[in-house]
Amino acid sequence: MTHGTSVGEASELKWFKSSYSNSSECVEMGPTPTKIHLRDSKNPQGPHLTFASTAWAAFLPCATQA
């Protein structure tokens, strides 16, 4: 996991929220072929987290069991 990315790189991402979200307070995801970027929708210009796609794929089954 890394923190943030360059402003240019972040602005080029296509960000989206979960279809389950009905609030403005949500985590947004900006995927690329090799990385998953996550940010706070309330602060889109703020820092965000970046995960390798393989790490994200390993995390998802654990998150969906809750």
MDAnalysis code that builds the backbone (N, CA, C; Angstrom):
import MDAnalysis as mda
import numpy as np

u = mda.Universe.empty(198, n_residues=66, atom_resindex=np.repeat(np.arange(66), 3), trajectory=True)
u.add_TopologyAttr("name", ["N", "CA", "C"] * 66)
u.add_TopologyAttr("resid", np.arange(1, 67))
u.add_TopologyAttr("resname", ["MET", "THR", "HIS", "GLY", "THR", "SER", "VAL", "GLY", "GLU", "ALA", "SER", "GLU", "LEU", "LYS", "TRP", "PHE", "LYS", "SER", "SER", "TYR", "SER", "ASN", "SER", "SER", "GLU", "CYS", "VAL", "GLU", "MET", "GLY", "PRO", "THR", "PRO", "THR", "LYS", "ILE", "HIS", "LEU", "ARG", "ASP", "SER", "LYS", "ASN", "PRO", "GLN", "GLY", "PRO", "HIS", "LEU", "THR", "PHE", "ALA", "SER", "THR", "ALA", "TRP", "ALA", "ALA", "PHE", "LEU", "PRO", "CYS", "ALA", "THR", "GLN", "ALA"])
u.atoms.positions = np.array([
    [0.853, -1.165, 0.000],
    [0.000, 0.000, 0.000],
    [0.896, 1.224, 0.000],
    [0.516, 2.206, -0.791],
    [1.216, 3.479, -0.789],
    [0.218, 4.585, -0.498],
    [0.726, 5.717, -0.134],
    [-0.130, 6.864, 0.171],
    [0.001, 7.884, -0.951],
    [-1.127, 8.267, -1.537],
    [-1.167, 9.345, -2.503],
    [-0.547, 9.010, -3.838],
    [-0.565, 9.991, -4.679],
    [0.008, 9.905, -6.010],
    [0.143, 11.327, -6.502],
    [0.734, 11.520, -7.639],
    [0.855, 12.884, -8.143],
    [-0.517, 13.441, -8.484],
    [-0.660, 14.747, -8.412],
    [-1.949, 15.387, -8.697],
    [-2.395, 15.048, -10.116],
    [-1.489, 15.085, -11.075],
    [-1.838, 14.767, -12.454],
    [-2.364, 13.349, -12.599],
    [-1.701, 12.411, -11.963],
    [-2.130, 11.014, -12.033],
    [-3.502, 10.837, -11.390],
    [-3.726, 11.449, -10.239],
    [-5.006, 11.323, -9.541],
    [-6.139, 11.942, -10.339],
    [-5.890, 13.057, -11.004],
    [-6.957, 13.718, -11.758],
    [-7.319, 12.938, -13.012],
    [-6.441, 12.086, -13.502],
    [-6.710, 11.300, -14.701],
    [-7.491, 10.021, -14.399],
    [-7.606, 9.665, -13.133],
    [-8.339, 8.463, -12.769],
    [-9.830, 8.675, -12.930],
    [-10.551, 7.610, -13.251],
    [-12.009, 7.674, -13.300],
    [-12.513, 7.139, -11.963],
    [-12.948, 8.039, -11.099],
    [-13.381, 7.706, -9.752],
    [-14.856, 7.342, -9.739],
    [-15.234, 6.390, -8.881],
    [-16.653, 6.060, -8.719],
    [-16.920, 5.573, -7.308],
    [-18.199, 5.682, -6.903],
    [-18.658, 5.204, -5.593],
    [-19.427, 3.913, -5.784],
    [-19.573, 3.174, -4.727],
    [-20.354, 1.948, -4.746],
    [-21.803, 2.250, -5.093],
    [-22.433, 1.353, -5.821],
    [-23.861, 1.506, -6.118],
    [-24.696, 1.340, -4.855],
    [-24.120, 0.808, -3.797],
    [-24.812, 0.655, -2.516],
    [-24.797, 1.944, -1.704],
    [-24.013, 2.927, -2.132],
    [-23.901, 4.183, -1.390],
    [-25.075, 5.095, -1.715],
    [-25.709, 5.617, -0.678],
    [-26.767, 6.599, -0.880],
    [-26.433, 7.886, -0.142],
    [-25.179, 8.091, 0.118],
    [-24.731, 9.227, 0.908],
    [-23.561, 9.911, 0.205],
    [-23.342, 11.158, 0.535],
    [-22.177, 11.859, 0.002],
    [-20.913, 11.466, 0.755],
    [-21.069, 10.767, 1.875],
    [-19.926, 10.327, 2.668],
    [-19.595, 8.894, 2.302],
    [-18.648, 8.755, 1.426],
    [-18.342, 7.427, 0.908],
    [-16.882, 7.365, 0.474],
    [-16.395, 6.170, 0.325],
    [-15.076, 5.954, -0.243],
    [-15.250, 5.820, -1.746],
    [-14.385, 6.468, -2.501],
    [-14.406, 6.353, -3.954],
    [-13.215, 5.528, -4.409],
    [-13.386, 4.841, -5.511],
    [-12.362, 3.954, -6.059],
    [-11.975, 4.439, -7.447],
    [-10.689, 4.437, -7.716],
    [-10.165, 4.786, -9.033],
    [-9.234, 3.683, -9.495],
    [-9.760, 2.695, -10.228],
    [-8.929, 1.563, -10.628],
    [-8.076, 1.838, -11.872],
    [-6.933, 1.189, -11.925],
    [-6.096, 1.123, -13.120],
    [-5.802, -0.357, -13.334],
    [-5.166, -0.732, -14.420],
    [-4.889, -2.163, -14.631],
    [-4.037, -2.814, -13.531],
    [-3.170, -2.044, -12.877],
    [-2.266, -2.641, -11.883],
    [-2.458, -2.135, -10.466],
    [-3.285, -1.093, -10.269],
    [-3.456, -0.498, -8.949],
    [-4.913, -0.153, -8.688],
    [-5.260, -0.098, -7.407],
    [-6.569, 0.357, -6.955],
    [-6.321, 1.564, -6.061],
    [-6.926, 2.693, -6.397],
    [-6.782, 3.921, -5.630],
    [-8.079, 4.155, -4.869],
    [-7.979, 4.518, -3.593],
    [-9.151, 4.810, -2.758],
    [-8.999, 6.207, -2.164],
    [-10.118, 6.941, -2.132],
    [-10.094, 8.284, -1.538],
    [-11.411, 8.563, -0.826],
    [-11.393, 9.575, 0.005],
    [-12.573, 10.047, 0.727],
    [-13.351, 10.969, -0.208],
    [-14.615, 10.658, -0.479],
    [-15.403, 11.467, -1.408],
    [-15.631, 12.886, -0.902],
    [-15.530, 13.095, 0.410],
    [-15.699, 14.434, 0.970],
    [-14.469, 15.302, 0.745],
    [-13.338, 14.690, 0.426],
    [-12.085, 15.408, 0.243],
    [-11.353, 14.864, -0.984],
    [-11.901, 15.059, -2.182],
    [-11.309, 14.450, -3.375],
    [-9.909, 14.957, -3.715],
    [-9.547, 16.137, -3.247],
    [-8.209, 16.658, -3.513],
    [-7.208, 16.232, -2.446],
    [-7.686, 15.566, -1.397],
    [-6.821, 15.140, -0.308],
    [-6.043, 13.882, -0.652],
    [-5.352, 13.330, 0.324],
    [-4.559, 12.124, 0.098],
    [-5.447, 10.912, -0.183],
    [-4.866, 9.930, -0.810],
    [-5.590, 8.680, -1.018],
    [-4.624, 7.511, -0.899],
    [-5.190, 6.327, -0.789],
    [-4.403, 5.099, -0.645],
    [-4.341, 4.373, -1.981],
    [-3.234, 3.706, -2.223],
    [-3.056, 2.943, -3.448],
    [-2.630, 1.525, -3.085],
    [-3.327, 0.555, -3.650],
    [-3.038, -0.856, -3.417],
    [-2.712, -1.542, -4.736],
    [-1.839, -2.516, -4.696],
    [-1.617, -3.355, -5.880],
    [-2.905, -4.126, -6.157],
    [-3.226, -4.327, -7.421],
    [-4.447, -5.054, -7.778],
    [-4.487, -6.444, -7.149],
    [-3.349, -7.089, -7.043],
    [-3.303, -8.429, -6.449],
    [-3.639, -8.380, -4.956],
    [-3.166, -7.346, -4.256],
    [-3.487, -7.197, -2.830],
    [-4.973, -6.903, -2.654],
    [-5.550, -6.076, -3.522],
    [-6.973, -5.750, -3.449],
    [-7.806, -7.007, -3.699],
    [-7.420, -7.801, -4.678],
    [-8.149, -9.041, -4.987],
    [-8.112, -10.006, -3.803],
    [-7.004, -10.061, -3.080],
    [-6.904, -10.925, -1.909],
    [-7.750, -10.395, -0.748],
    [-7.916, -9.078, -0.644],
    [-8.687, -8.455, 0.419],
    [-10.203, -8.624, 0.231],
    [-10.689, -8.536, -0.988],
    [-12.135, -8.536, -1.242],
    [-12.907, -9.707, -0.635],
    [-12.450, -10.939, -0.756],
    [-13.228, -12.032, -0.146],
    [-13.391, -11.858, 1.370],
    [-12.401, -11.309, 2.024],
    [-12.490, -11.072, 3.473],
    [-13.504, -9.973, 3.781],
    [-13.559, -8.956, 2.973],
    [-14.469, -7.825, 3.193],
    [-15.925, -8.199, 2.928],
    [-16.157, -9.082, 2.005],
    [-17.528, -9.431, 1.641],
    [-18.116, -10.466, 2.581],
    [-17.334, -11.050, 3.470],
    [-17.841, -12.031, 4.421],
    [-18.467, -11.372, 5.639],
    [-18.214, -10.097, 5.834],
    [-18.698, -9.399, 7.037],
    [-20.193, -9.187, 7.011],
])
